[in-house]
C-alpha cells in the first residue's frame, strides 16, 4: 500500500462527508437560525463572549484535539495500520462529527447550557445530575492523562516548553491587539503568525531542562490561572494561533506525504490481542475505543462544544463549520498520523529496533510499544517521523520540524489541560447547585472560580504524579467514549422528542458504542488496574474506584434514557420549541 493513496482517500472521504451528511444534519435536525445566540444575549465578559468564527474554530479544535488524535492512533498501530484507519474513518462518519455538531447546536438552543444539563431536561432530572458527576470524573482523567503525556514530552524535548512559554506571551500580545487596540483582524493575524514562528525558533535555541514532577507542579498552577481568567485574555487568541499552527502543520505534512509516494512499512494487521494496555494482551474489540478516542470520536468534545464553544458562537450558521468541520479536521489529523508513522516510523528507530519490528506481524505487535518508547513514546515517534518525511521530500531542516511537530502536540495538549479545568469548574458548580438554597455561604465559597478550578487540578495532577501514562490513557479513553455514547443518546433524545425528527441514525451508533465501551471498561478494570496496583497502590485504588463509580453511573444513565420523563424548562431558560 502507498502512503499517498491512503492520505488522498482520507481527504476525499472528509470532503464528501462535510458537504453531504453535514448539510443533511444542518437542514433536517438543526434547521434555520431561530434567535440571537447566547454569546450576545447573555454576554458577561468572562465566559459568554462572541468570537470571530476562525478564532472560535481555533479554540474549539485545539481544545477538543489536544494530543489525543496523535497519541491514540500512534499507539493503535500495534494492531496494524488498517484496523486503526477503519476505526478512525467509521467513527468519524457515524458518530464523531454528528455527536460534535449536535452537542454544540443543542447547547446553543438551550442558552449555552451543558450537555448534561440538557439531558436533565430531555430525559430526567436525575439523569442530568448523574451525568454531571460522570463528566466531573471524566474531566479529572483528562487532566491526568494529558498532564502525564505532556510532562514526559517536556522532559524528552526541552525546547518545546520554551517555545510554548514564548507562544503564551505572543497570545497575550495578540489578544491585546485584537481587543484593546482594535487592530485590523488580518494585520493582527500576520503579527501573531510572525510571533508564533519566532517562538518555535527561540524554543530550539533556549531549551528548559526540568524534571517530570517539576513540570506537573507548573501545570497545576498554570491550569488554575488559565481556567479562571476571562476567555478573551488568553484562551481565544492562543487558540487562534493554534489554528494556524494546525493549518501549517497539516499543509506541510500532507503535501510531503502526497508527494512522497512512499510505501507503507508497518503491517496492515498484526495480531488480534496486541500487548497495548499495561503490557497485557489487549483485544482489538472491544478495547480499541479506549486507545483511539478523539481522532475517531470523543465524548469530551460534547463538554467543550456545550461548555465553552456554545458560549462564544457569534452566529448559528457557523456551527457546522466549527462543530462538524472541527471533528473531520481532527479525523484527517489522525489519518495523517497513521500514514506518516506507517511509512516513515521505521526510519527513526535504531537498526536493532527496526529489525525487531520487521520480523512479521506478531513480532511487530510484541515490540512496537517499547520501540516507540525508545524515541519518546507515541508523540516522539510521530514528531520524528513527521520530521523525516518533511525533510526527505520538502528538504526542510529536521531539527526545526521535530520542534514544530512536538510544539503542535504540546500546544493542543496544554490547551486541553486548561480548557478541561475550566469545564470542570463549570461542572463542579452544577454539582453543588443543591447547596445554593441550603447553605448559600458555603456554596459561594466552593463555587468561587478560583476555588472550583483548584479541586479538579489537584486530583488530576495527583493521578498523573506516577507517570504511568500507559495505564492512565486507557482510563481516560474508556470514560471519554462512555461519555460519547451518552451524549449522542442525549442528542438523539433532543432530535426525537424536541425537534420531532427521526433519530435512529443517531441512536443506533450510540447504543453500539455504549455496549462496546462498557465491555472495554470492564476488561480494563479486571486486567489493567491490578497491574497498576503493583506499581502505585494508592493511585490505582483511586483510579479503580473512579472506574467503578463511572460504570454504575453509566448503567443508571442508559436505564434513564429508556425510562424518560417530560419536563418543561424552568422559567427564564429559553428551551427549544
N, C-alpha and C positions, 0 to 999 in steps of 0.2 A: 504494500500500500504506500501511496505517495502523500507526503505532508501537504503539498499544495492542494491536492484533490480534497482532502479532509477539511481543510480550512475554508475553501470556497463552498463546499457543501453546507457548512455551518452558516456562512453568510447568506446563502440562498434561503435556507430554512427560516432564519430570523427575519429576513426582509418580507417573505411571503406571509409569515405569521402576523407581523405588525400591521400590514395593510389589510389582511383578510380577517383573521379571528379577532384582532384588536378592534377593528371597525365594527364587527358584529356586536361585541360586548358594549361598545360605546352607544350604539343606537338601540339595541334591544333591551339591555339591562339598565344602563345608567340613564339614557335618554338625554334630553336637552337641558342646558343650564336652567335652574329654577329660581335662584335667589342670589343675593350678594354673598360672597364667600366669607367664612368665619374670620379669616385674617384681617379683613377690612371692617366687618361689622362688630367684631369683638376685640379690636386692636387694643393691646395693653403695653406695647413697647418692650416686652420681655420674651413672651412665648408666641403671642399672636402678632406676627409682623409679616406683611406681604412681601414676597421676594420676586425678583426677576426670574422668569421660567428657567433660564440657563443656570443662574445661581442656585436655584432650588434643585434642579437636576443634579448639580454637583454635590449639594448637601445630601440629597436622598441617596444617590448612588454610592457615595463614599461611606455613608452610614450603614447601608444595608450590605454592602460588599465586604468591607473590612478586608481581612486576609483570607476569609473563608473560601471564595471561589478560586483561590490559588492553592491553599493548603489541602483542602479536601480532594480535588482531582489529582494533585501530586501524590497523595497517599494512596488513592484508589488505583493507581497504575499497578499496584501489586497484584490486582486481579487481571491486568491487561488493559490495553487502550480501548478495545471495543466495548466491554461492559461499562467502562467509565463514560464514554461518549453517549452510549444509549441511555444511561440514567440521566445524564445532563439534558439531552435533547427531549426525551419523553417527559421528563419532569417539567421543563420549560413550557412545552406545548399544552399539557393537560392540567397542570397545577400552578406552577410558579408565577407566570405572568398574569393569569386570571386572578389568583389569590392577591397579588400585589395591587392590581388596579382596583378591584372591588373593595379591598380593605381601605384604600385611600378614599374612594368616592363615597362609600357608605359613611365614613367618618366626616367628610365634608358636609354631607346631608344631615348629620346629627351634631352640628355646631363644633366640629373638631374633637368630639369625644372619642375615647379609645375603643378598640375592637372589643375589649372585654365589657365595657360599659354598654356597647350596642348589643352584645349577647344577652345582657341583663334585660334589655328592652324587647328583643325579638324572640327570646327563648324563655328564660325565667330569671327572676331577680337573683336567686341564689347562684344561678349559672354565672352571672356577671361577677359575683363576689369570689366564687371558686376559681374562675378564670383569672381574676386579679392575683390571687395567691399563686396560682400556677405560673403566671407570667413573671411574678417577682422572683421566683426560683430560677426561671429561665434566664432572666437578666443577670442574676448573680453568676450563673455559669458562663454567660457570655464574657463578663468581666474577667473571670478566672481563666478561661480558655485563651482569650486574646492577650491578657496580661502575661501569661506563661510563654506564649509563642513570641510575643514582641520582646520580652526580656531576653530570650535566647538569641533572637536576631541582633539585638543591640550589642550583646557580648561578642558574637561572631563577627559582626561587621561594624566596627566602632565609628566609621564615617557616617553611618545612617542617622544616629541620634543627633549629630551635629547639624546635618542637613535639615532635619526636622525642626530643630530649635530655630534655625535661621528662617525656615518656612513659616513658623508661628509669627515671628517678627514681621515677615512680609505680609502675612494675612492681616495682622492688626493694622499695618500701614494702609493696605488696600481698603479695609473697612473704613478707615479714617477718610480716605479719598472719596469713597462712594457715598458715605452717609453724612459726613461733616462738611467736607469741601464741596461736595456735589459735582465732582469732576465728571465729564462726559464718559459714558459707560465704556465705549470702545477704547478710549485713551487710557482709562484706569486699568482696563484689561491688559493692554500692552505693557504697562508698568508692572502689573502683577506677574505676568509671564516672565519678564526680564528678571525680576527678583527671585522667581522660582528657579530659573536656570542658575542664577548666581548661588542660590542656597545649595544646590547639588554640587557645584564646583567647590564651594568652600567646605562642604562636608568631606570631600575626598582629601582636602589639604589639612583639615583640622580635626582628626578623629578624637573621640572621647573614650577613654579606657575606664570602664567601671564594671563591677560585678553584677550578677543576675539579681540578687536581692536588693542591691542599691537602686537598680532601675525600678524594681517593684515599689520601693518607697517613693521614688519620684512619681511614678504613675499614680499612686494613691493620692497624693496632694494635687497633682495636675487635674485628675478627673473630677475631683470635688470642686475645684475652682472653675474649670471649663464648663461643667454642667450646671453651675449656679448663676453665671453672668448672663446678661441678655444675648439672644441669639445673633443679633447683628454686629456684635463686637468681634467675636472670633468665629463662631460656627458658620455663618453664611459666607464671609469672604474666604475663609480657609478652605471650605468645601468647594467653592467656585474654583480655586486654584487646583484642588484635587481633580476636578473635572478636566482641566487642561492637562494635568499630569496623566490622567487616564487616556484622553484622546491621543496625546503624543505617544504614549507607550503602546497603545493598540495599533495606531497607524504604522509606527516604525516596526514593531514586531510582526504585525500582519503582512506588511509589504515584504519584509525579509523572508518570511515563510513562503509566501506566494511565489517569490522569485527564486526560491532555493531549489525546488523540485527534488528535495531530499527524500530518500526512502526512510520508512519507519523501521527502527531497530528494536523497539520494545515488542514483545509478543502480543498478538491480538487478544489471546486469552491465556491464562496460566493454569491455576487450579481453583476449584470452587471455594475451598476454605483456605485462603492465604493467611499467614500469620500477621495480621494487621493490628489488632487491638491488644495491647499489653503482651505481645508475643504469642498470643493464643491463636489456634486455628479459627479463622473468622469466616463464617459462611456469607457468600455474596448477598443472598437473600435469606433473612430479612435485614441484614446489618448494613447494607450499602447506604441507606439514608442517614445513618449515624456518622458516616465518613464524608460523603458528598452532600453538603447541606446547601449553603447559599448559591453555589453555582448552578444548581438544578431547581431547587425550591426551598423556601425558608419561612418558617413562622415568624422569625424575628422581623422580617420585612413588614408584617402587618402591624407590629408595635411601632416601628418607625413611621410607616405610612399614616397611621391613625394617631401617632403621638406628636411628632414634630412637623412632618411634611404637610399634613392637612391644615395645620395652623399657619402655614406660610404660603399656601397656594393662592395666587392672586387672580386666577380665572379657572373655572371648572373645565374649560376646553383644553387646558394644559395637562389635565390629569392623565390622559392616555400617553402623552409623550414622557411624563415623569414616572408614572407607576408602571404601565405596561412596557414602555420603551426601556426603562431602567433595568427591569428584570431580564429582558432579552439581551441588553448590553452585557449584563453580568454573565449570562449564559455563553455569549461569544467569548468573553474573557476566559471562562473555564475551558472552552473549546481550544482556545489558543494555548493555554497551559498544557493540556493533554498532548496536543500536537507538537509543541516545542520540545517538551521533555522526551516524548516518544522518538523524535528524530535526532535530537542533539544531546540527550541526557548521558549517553554512554561516553561522549567525548570529554565530559568534565570530570569523570571519575579516574582514579588511578588505574593503570593497566590490570592490576590484580583484582580490583573490584569489578571492573568491566568484564573480565574473563569469567568471573563467577556468575554474572548476570547473563552471559552469552551461552550458558550451558543448557538451555532449554527452559520451558515454562515453569516446571516445578522448582528448579534452582533459582530462577528469577524471583518467584514468589517468596522463596525462603530467605533470599539475601537482599531484596530490594530496599526494605526499610533501613537496614544497617548501612547499606551503601549510601542512601540519601543522607543519613546522619553524618557520614564522613565529610560531606561538603556543606553542612549547615542545615540538615533536615529538609523538609518539603520546600521551604522558602529558598534555601540555599541552592538546591538542585534546579529549581526554576530560574532563579536570578542568573546563575552561571550558564544554564542552557540558553537563556534569552540573550545573554551577552555573546555567547558563542555564535548564534545564528546571525545576529546583527553585525558582528564583526566579520564573519566569513562572507556574508552576502553584500552588506552595505558598507563594509570596511570602517565601521565606527569603533572608536577606542574601547577595548574590552573592559578596562578598569572603570571607566566612566559609566558604561552600560550596566555593569554589576551594581554600582551605586544607584543608578536610575531605577533599575528593576526592584531593588531592595527598598528604595525610597517609595516606590509605587505601593508596595505591600505595607510598609510601615505607616504611610500616610493614611491609608484606609483603615488599618488596624487601630491607630490612635484615634481616628475619628469615631470608629465604632465604640471604643472604650468610653469616651466622654459622652457620646450620644446615648449609649446604653445607660450610663449613670444618670443622665437627665431623665430618661424614660423610667428608670427605677424610682426616681424621685416622684414622678407623677403617680406611678403605681402604688408606692408606699403611702402617698396621701389618700388615694382612693380606698386602700385597705383600712386606713384609720378613720374613715368617714363616720362610722358609728360613734366615735368619741366626740364628734363635733358638738352634739347636744348634751351628752352626758358629762363630759369633762373638757369644756372648751379651752381652759388654760393649758392643760396637757396636750390637747390637740394642736393648738397654735405652736407650742414648743416643739413637738415632734415633727410637724409638717413645715417648719421653717426650712426654706430651700437649702440652707447650708447644713442643717442637721439631717434632713431627709436625703441629702446627697452623700453624707458620710457613712450611713448604715450599709448600703449595698457595696460601697467601695471597700469598706473594712472586711466584709465577709468574702467578697470576690477575690481581692488581692491576697487574703489569708489562704484561700484554697490554692491559689497559684504559687504559694511560697515554696512548695516541694519541688516545683519544676517538672512534674510528671505530666507533660502535655499529651503523651500518647494515651493516657487514661482519662484526663480531663476533657480532651477534644471530643471523644465519642459521647461523653455525658452531655456536653453542650449540644452535639448533633441530635441525640435522641430527644432531649427536651424541646429542641428547636423544631423538629419535624412533628412531634406530637402537637405542638402549638399550631403548625401549619395546617394540619388536618382539622383541628377545632376551629381555627379562624376561617378556613374555607367553608366549613359547615355553617358558620355564622353568616358568611356572605351568601350562601345558598338560602338560608332562612330569610335573610333580607330580600333576596331576589324573589322567592316564592311567596312569602307571607306579606311583604310590604309592597314590592314592585309588581306583584301579580304576574310574574313571567315563569315559564318552565325552567327549573333549575337543576334537572337531573344531570346535565352535562357538567355541572359543578359539583353536585353531591356525590356521584358515584366515584370519581377520582379521590375525593376527600375520604370516603369510607375505606377505599382500598389502602390509602396512605395510613389511616388510623390503625388498621389491622397490622400492616407491615411494621410500623414503628412500635406499636405495643409489644409485638413479639420480639423485636430487636432490643428494646429496653429490658425486657425480661432476660434475654440472653446476656446482656451487658451486666445486669445485676448479679447473675449467677456465675459469670465467668471472669469478668474484668475487675470488679470491685474486690473480690478476695485476693487477687494478685496485688492490687494497690495497697491492701491492708498490710501485707508483709513489709512494705516499704515505709508507709506513713499511716499508722493505725488511726490516729485522731482524725486526720483529713479524710481517710477512707470511710470512717463512720459517718462523718458529716455528709459526704457525697452519697453514701448508701442511703442514709435517712432521707435526704432530699429526693433521691430517685424513687423511694417507696412512696413518699407523700405525693409526688407528681403522678405516679401510676394510679394511686387512689383517686386523685382529682380528675385524672383522665377518664376513669370509669364513670365517675359522677357526671362529668360533662357530656359523655356520649349518652348516658341514660336520660339526662335532662333534654337533650336535643330531640329525642323521640317522645318525650312527655312534656311538651311546652305549655306555657300559659300566655295568654294575650293580655298585654297591659298597655295603657296609653302612656305617652311621655308625660313627665311631670310639668307643671306649669312653668313657663319661662324657657323651656327647651323646645327648639324647633325640630320636630321629628318629620321624617319623610311622610308624605301623604299620597 
